Amino acid sequence: MTKPEACIFDLDGVIVETSDAHFNAWQRLAESLDISFGEEFNEQLKGVSRRKSIEKILALDDRELPEDEIQQLMDKKNGWYQDSIAELTPDDILDGVPEFLEQLQEMEIPLGIGSSSKNAPYIIDYLQLNSTFGVIIDGNKVENTKPDPEVFLKGARALNADPVKTIVFEDAASGVEAANRGGFVSIGVGSEEYLGAADLVIQNFKDLTPEKLFNQISDK
């Protein structure tokens, strides 16, 4: 692959690992409802909106709640989660990511964030990455969550990039599906088992350079 027109990154699990904070908050919420919640089920919530996550948890117990109670539960979970992420610093950025982002910037490739999280701007601020990303499209700016490609399509549009010539980095199967549906070049970050539908799967960003990545994409 030649130099892409832009790169769009999911946030949780790609730039920084906040899965423990999410898991602890969701588990605490489920336990308050007397619903059993484990790490395996938590995998199904990656890249999923807060509202749909609540619905999935309630479905574990075939339970339905009125809208006002669902909203209260979403607010409660988000409060616990925000307490955890407020402790984030640049030291929490995943290994290899700062160097990779810096090299992309040196190549003058526009960078964006495409995240389902409505807390993305806060996290980027805590990590001191505001000057790195030209656009942040998060859960506050889309109507349809992943696997709908809206978040990435809006990101590409804001970066004046053609989706076909834009790389999306994702750690969730729903995010990979969203990227594929939008016509992007999809890079799964993590396990081949969960992300096999991506155009290319990398384990992490350690010792990875943009040139190496572009060559790997071309060889596929």
N, C-alpha and C positions, 0 to 999 in steps of 0.2 A: 504494500500500500504506500502511495505517496503521502506527502504531508497532508493531514486532514484539515478541513476548514475550521473545525472546532472540536473540543472534547467536553463532554458533559458527564459529571460524576454524581452518582448517588452518594449520600452522606454516611448514614449509619452502616458500618461494616466495610466501607470502602475508604473513607477519609479518616474516620475515627470509630472506635468500637464502643457503642453504647448499648449493645444487646443485653448486657447484664442489668443495666438500669431499667430497660424496658421489661425484661423478664421479671425482675423483682417487683416492679410496680403492677404488672399484670397478675402475677401470682398472688400478691397481697390483695388485689381487688377480687380475684376469684375466690380466695379463701374467705373474704368477707361475705361472699354469697353462698358459702358452703359448696363450692364447685371445685372438683379436683383439677389441678392445672400443673402440667409438667413441662420439662424442657423440649421434649419431642413435639408437643402441640405448639409450643412457642415458635418453632420453625415455620409453622403455617401463617404466623402473623407478620413475618418479615415483609416489608414493603406494602403492607396493608394499612388502610386508613384506620384511625382510632375508632370511628363508628362501626366499620365492618369487623374490626377486631372484637369489639363488645358483642356484636351479634354472633360471632363464631363462638365466643366463650359461653354465652347464654344458651346456644344451641347444644352445647355439651350436656346440658341438663334439661333440654326441651323446654326452656323457660322463655316466657315473653313478658316484657315490662312496658309500662306506658312511657311515652316519649320524655316526659319530664324526669323520670327516674334514670333513663338511659343517659340523658344529658348530665345529670348529677354524677353518674358513674364515670363518664368520660372526663369531667372536670377533676374528679378525685384522683383518677389514675394520672392525669397530666400533672397535677400538683406534686405527686410523689416523684414522678419522672423529672420534673424541673428542678426539684431539690437536689437530685443526684447530678444532673448535668451542669449545675451551677459551679461545681467543683472542677470542671474541665479546664485544662491549660494547654498551651502548645506542645507540652511534653507528651500529651495523650494522642497526638497525631500518629497514625500507624507507621511502622518502620518502612522506610523507602519512599513514602508519599511526599514529604517535603522536597526531596531531591528530584523526584519525578516531575512534580509540579513546576519547580524552578526551571528545569530543562525545557519543559513545554513553553513556559513564558519566554525563555531565551530564544525559542524558535518563533515567537510571536503568534502562537496558536491561541485563539480566544478560548477561555475556560468558563464553564458554568456548573451550577449545582441543580440537579433535578431530583427532588426528594418528596416523599409523601408526608414527611414530618412537618407539622406546623411550627415546630421549634427550631427549624433549620437556621433562621437568621441569628437566633441566640447562640447556637452551637458554633457557627462560623465566627461570631464575635468572640466567644470564649477562647477559640483556637487562634485568634488573631490572623484570620485568613481573608478579611474583608477586601484587601487590595488584590488578592489573588484571582478572585472570581468576578467576571464582568456581569454576571446575572445569577440570581438565586430564584428558581421557581420551586415553590414548596406547596404544601397542602392548602395554604391560604389562597393560592392563585389558580387553582384548578377545580373544575366541577367533577371530573372523572378521575378516580385513582387508578394506579397500576393494577392490572395489566393493560389498562387503556393507555395509549401512547401520548396523551395530551400533555403531560408534564415535560416530556422530552421535545415534543413538537414546538411547544411554546418557548422552550429554552433555545432551540435551534433558530427559531424565528427572531428571538431577541438578540442572538449572536450573529444574525445575518448569514447563517450557514445552511447548506443543503443537507438534509438528514442523511442522504446516501453517502455523503462525504464527511459525516460526523461520527465520532466514536463515543459510545456510551459505556460507562463502567458501572457494573451492578453486582451486588452480592446476593440478590434474591431472585428466585425463579420468576416471580410475578414481574419484576423489573426487567429481566432479560426478555420475557414475552412482550412487554411494552415496547422495548427497544426494537425488537424484531418486527413487531406489527407496524412500527413507525418508519421502517425502512432503514434504520441506523445500522452501523457496524457495532455489534454487541460483544462486549468483553465481560465474561463472568469472573468475579474475583472470589475465589474460594474453592469449593469442592466440585469436581466434575460430576459427581453423583447428582447434585442438586441443580447444577448450572449447565448441563450438557447441551441444552438447546442454544447456547451462545455460540457466536461465530468462532470464539476462541476463549479458553478458560486459563487464567493464570492463578497461581496459588496466592501470591501477594506481590508487592511492589519492590521487595528487597532485590537490590542489584539489577533492577530493570531500568533500561533507558528507553526513551521514545523510539530511537532507531531500532533497537532490538524488537520492540513490540510491533512496529510497522513491518519489519521483515517477517515476523511470525505470521502476521495477518496475510501478507502477500503469499506466504508458502501454503496457506490453507487451501 
